[in-house]
Amino acid sequence: MAGNSEPLSPRAKLAVTAGKAAAAVSRAAGRGSGSVIGGRVALKLDPDLLGRLAQHLDVILVSATNGKTTTTRLIAEALRASGPVVSNALGANMPAGITSALAGGTDSKYGVIEVDEKYLAGVARDTEPKAIALLNLSRDQLDRAAETRMLAEKWREGLAGTKAVVIANADDPLVVWAASSSPNVVWVAAGQEWKDDAWSCPACGGVMQRPGDDWFCGECGFRRPAPTWALSGDHVLDPHGSAWPIHLQLPGRANKANATTSAAVAAVFGVPPQVALERMYQVQAVAGRYDVVSFLGRDLRLLLAKNPAGWLETFSLIDQPPTPVILSVNARGADGTDTSWLWDVDYPRLAGHPIFVIGDRRLDLAVRLEVAGLDFRVCDTIDEAVQSAPPGRIELIANYTAFQDVRRRVGN
């Protein structure tokens, strides 16, 4: 509905004002950005506020288990070449946080919105997006998130017949199955390093065949679609076969894949790949991720990993042994309270690194590392871990609330 903007009703204006006031009180009390509580207050006063705030925007939704915050940031930077952007850059990705973000974008042209995968269908219904980017689906928050096949089914049902252009990862069978109900899909070969959630066919339950980078079900014929965009080494290949170099300050193959998807999204809105990719170079860190900070006289690089797929990608980023590594795991509400996922992480990849373990669930992690045959030290605080680490830059890998704890302690 972008372009058909109507003035906000008095009720909607009141809701926005009340939400901003609640957020300000939360910030003043030191309880974070206030975006979630502000959005909850606003939606309480006007349950349809999200749709009203989105009506003048070209909305782009980004959803996945991993990479959605970074990809949202890259898309936002690319689209700023074509107009002002409002985005939930800090990652508050449920309806309340999204509402708060859009309330600050009354003069924007684009709304680039990260959406928690469980809320994608509802947010898409409310905001009528022009584009939806689907990156990946893997196991996460096992105590409360639906099994991945069920999430894919919710996406498939919720996006059936959508008017949005869906930009989807052709290498993830769950994403392909979810996106295949949409009439207008742009397929991107973005890769899939973590495959443990995609060995059975989401369409029929048969065993998936995975020769090389291809995949197909030998029982029902469900197979990888032909991509029109692709990541090839350090280049993005566009639908015309042109290769555009990727220059990012963000590390790793996963971020090159995120940039490839972001370039495909930007092209939907007329931003050429060269322009989009040049703008993405401006992104140095995303909500503290990849930042290098100084703490107690040492350099720490802060890395976020929330689930097995995320840890696998993160292990590929860290410096080689004997670089010291601090691992921190919590199991609070925002993390999911079930830590059984630790057993799915390939921790033997850390062999040779001096390892220090902190966080609420440091003993859970210690048991996992003991079984993996790794040498490590359990520490009570990040201060103790940093002071115990041998010389050199320290790689610090943490899950969600543990990452926030670290950022507060190191002043980031």
N, C-alpha and C positions, 0 to 999 in steps of 0.2 A: 504493500500500500504506500510505498515511498512516493512522494510527490503529491499525495492527497491529504496533506497535513491539515488538521483542524485544531483550533485553539483548545488548550486543556480546559476542561470544565472546572468550576469552582471546587468541586469535590476532589478532582485530581490535583489541582494546585495545592489544596490543603494537605493532601496526602504527601506530596513531594516535600512541602515545607516541614511537615511533622517528621518525615523520615530524615531529612537533613539535620534537624534539631536533635533527634535521637542519636544520630551518628556522631554529631559534635560532642554530645555529653559522653558517649562511650570513649571517644578519643581523649577527652579531657580527663577521664578516669583511668587512662592507661590501659584500656581493654582492647586495643587493636584499632583498626581503621574505622570500625563502626559501620561498615557497609552492610553487613548481614542484619544487624539489629535495625538499622535505618530502613532497609528494604522490607523487613517484617512489619514494622510500624506502618509504612506507606501502604503495603498490600492489605493490611487489616482495615485501613480506612477506605481503600478503593481496590477491590480484588481484581479489577480489570486494568489496573494501572500499567502493567508491563506492556500490554498491547497498545495502549494509548501512547506511551512513550516511544514505541517503535514505529508508529505509523508514518512518520516523516522520513524514516531512514531506509537506506538499502542495507538490510541486515545480512550478515554472514555469521553462521553458527559453526563452531569447531568442536568436535567431540571425539574422544578416544580414551583409552586407558592410560596411555603414556604420550607425552609430547604436546598436549593441547595448549598448555599455557605458553610454551615457546612458539608454537605455530600461530597462535592468536596474535602474539606480539609481532611476528614476522609479517603476517598479512596486514596488520594495522600499519606498519611502517611502509609497506609497499603501496597501500591504497592512499596514503597521505600524499602521494604524487598527484592524486586526482581530486582531493578534497579533504576537509576536516573529518576526523575519525573520533568516535567515542568507543571505549573498550573497557572491559573489566580486567585491566592489566594486572591486578594483584591476585587474580585467580579465584575470587569469590564467584563460584560457577553454578550455584543453585538459584532458583527464581528470585529470592530476596536479594542476593548479591548482584544479580543481573539488573534488577529493577533499580537499585541504588546507582549502578554505573550509568544506566541510560538517563537517569534523572539529571545527570550532569552534562548531557550532550544535546541540549535543545537546538544548538546552531550547527550540529554536525550533519554531514552528508551520509556517512557510513557508520554502522554499528557492527563492530567486530567482536563477537561474543563467544567466549569459552563456555561450554555447557557440560556439566557432569553427565556422564553417559546414561544414568538412570532417568534424567529429566529431559533428555533431548526431544522426545516426541511432544511433550507438553509445551516446552518453550517454542518449538517450531510452530505449533498450533497457534500460540499467542502472538508471535512476532512476524509471521508470514515472511520468512527469509527469502532473499534472492539466491543465496548460495549456502550450501551445507558441506563442510569438509569432514570426512570420516577417515581417520588415520589407522586405527588398530583396535582390537579387542583382545584382552587377555585376563587371566585370573587376578583378582584384586579384592581386598576387604572381604574375606571369605565368610565372615560372620553375618554380613548384612547385604552384600551385593549378590544379585542373581548370578547363577551359573552363566558362563559366557554365551552359550547357545541360547539361553533364555533372553539375555540382553540383546543379542542379534535379532531375535524374533520380535522383541519390542520395537527395535529400530525399524525392522522391515514393515511391521504393521503401521507404525506411526508415520512413516514416510511414504507409504503407498500413495501413488498419484500426486505427490507434492509438485507444486509449480516451480520449486527451487531447482537450480542446477546443483546436482550432487557431485562433488569432487571426491573420489573414493580410491583407496589403496587396492590396486588389483592383485597385490601379493598376499593379502590376508583373506582367506576363504570366508571367514565370518563376516567381514566387512562387505565382501562382494555379495554374499547372500542377502545381507541386510539392505544393501543399496539397490539390488536388482528389482525391487518393487517400484522404483522410481523411474519415470519416463525419460528423464534427461540426465544421464550420468557421464561424467568425464573420468576416465580411468587413468590412474597414475601408477607407474611402476616405482614404488617407493621402498620396496624391500620388506623383509620380515625375518629378523634374526631369531626371535623367540618363536618356536613352532609348536611347543608342547600343548597348546590349546587348539590346535588346528589339524589334528590327525584323523578326525572323523568328519564325515561329510555333514554340514549343517542342514542340507536339504533332505537326505535320506538316512543318515546314520552310518553309511558304508565307510570303508577304510579309504582314506585319501592317498592317492599316489603322488609323490613329490620328486620327480626327476629334475635335478638341477634347480633352476629358479621357477620351473613350471609346476603346476599342480592340477589334478583332476580327480574326479570320483569315477572309478571303473564300473560302478554299479548303476548310477543314474545319469551319468554324463555331465554333471555339473563341473565346470572347469574355469580356469583362469581366463578372464576376458583380455582381449588385445588392448594394451594401454596406448594412449595417444600422447602422454607425457611420461618422461622417464628420468630417473637419476642414473647417470653413467659416469662413474668415477667422480671427478670434480666438476662435472657439467650437468646442466639441465638440458634435456632434449625436448624441443617443443613439437607440436603436431606437424610442423613443416619440415622436421628433420634437422633444424638448426640447433647447434650446440652452444649454450651460453655458460660462461665460467661462473662458478660459485665462489665468492670470496666472503667468508664469514669470520667474525671474531669468536663465535661460539664453536666449541670443539666437537669433533666426532662425526661418524657416518650418519647417526640418527638425525643430527641437525641439518645435514645436507638433504636428507629425505624430507624433513620438515620444510626446508626452503623450496624444494621441488614442488611439493603440494601447494605452498604459498604462492609460487609463481603461477601455477595453474589457476588458482582462485583469482589472483589479480588480473589475469588475462580475461576472465569472464567480464570484468568491469572496464576493459579497454586499456589496462596498464601493460605495456610491453615487457617481456621477460628481462631484457637488459636493464630497464629502469627499475623494475621491481627488485631484482637481485642487487643492484647498486645500493638501493635504499636499505636492504636488509643488513648490509655491512655495518650500519650505524648501531646495531644492537650488540652491546658488549656483555650484558648479563640480563637475566629475566627473573625478577622478584628475588634477587640475591643468588640465584643459581649461577654457577661458574665464576662468581666473584672470587678474587684473591684478596684476603684481608690480613692485616698485621695484628697479631695477638700474642702478648707475652714475649715479644721480640722475635716471633716466628711468622712465616708466611703460611697461611692456610687457604687452600682452594676449597670452596664450598660446593658440594655436589648433592643433588636430591635424587633418591631412588626409593620408590614406594612399594614395589612389587617385583616378582622374579624377572619379568621382562625388563623393567627399568634398571635393576641391578646388573643384568647382563650387559646392557648398553653402557652403563657407567663404568664397568670394569675395563671396557675397551678404551676409555678416555684417560685413565690415570697413568702417571709416569711409571716407568719400569722399576723393578726392585733395584736397590734397597730403599726406594722411597717409602717413608712411613705412612701408614694409613690408619685413620681413626674411623671406627664404625659406630653409629649411634642408632638405636632402635627404641621407639616407644610403642605403646599399644593403647592410645587414648581414643576417644570417640571419633575424631577425624581420621585416625589411622585405620580403624577397625581393631577390635580387641583380640582377634584370633591371630596368633603368630605362627601358625603351622606352615605358612608360606615360606618361612625361612628355610625349610627343608627342600624347597624347590630351587633355591638359589645356588649357583655353581661357585661356591666359595673356594674350592681348591684353586681357582684361577689366581687367588691372592698369595699363593705359595712364594716365599722369598721376601715378602714385604714384612717389616716389623708392624704388627697389628695391635691396636689399642681399642678396647671395647667400652663404651659408655651408654647411657640412656636408661630409661625405666626398665626395659627388658634386656639389660645387658647379660643377665645370667641365661636367659633363653638363647641368646645369640652365642654365648660362650659354649653352651652344650653343642650347638650346631658346629662351631668351629673345631671343638674337640673331636667330634666324630669325623670331621673332614681332615684331621691330622695336621692342623695348622698350629704354629706357635703364636701365642697372643698374650696380652695382659689385660685384665679387667681393672678399670679405674672408676672411681666414684664421680669424678667431675671432668669436664673438658680441660680445666686448668691442670689437673694432675696428668692427664693424657699428653697434653702439649709439652709439659715440663719433662716428661719421661721419654719423649720421642727422640731418636737420634737426629743428627743434623740433616738439613735439607728441607725443601718445601713439603708441607704435610698435605696429603689428600684426605679430606673429611667427607664421608658419605653418610647421609642420614635420611631416615624416612620423614614423613611430613611434619608432625609436631616436634620431633627431635631436631629437625632442620630449623624450625622457628625458635626453639630453645637456644640453639647454637647462635643464631643470628642476634638474638637479644644479648647473649653473654659477650659476644665479640664486638658488639656495637655496630652491626651492619644493618 
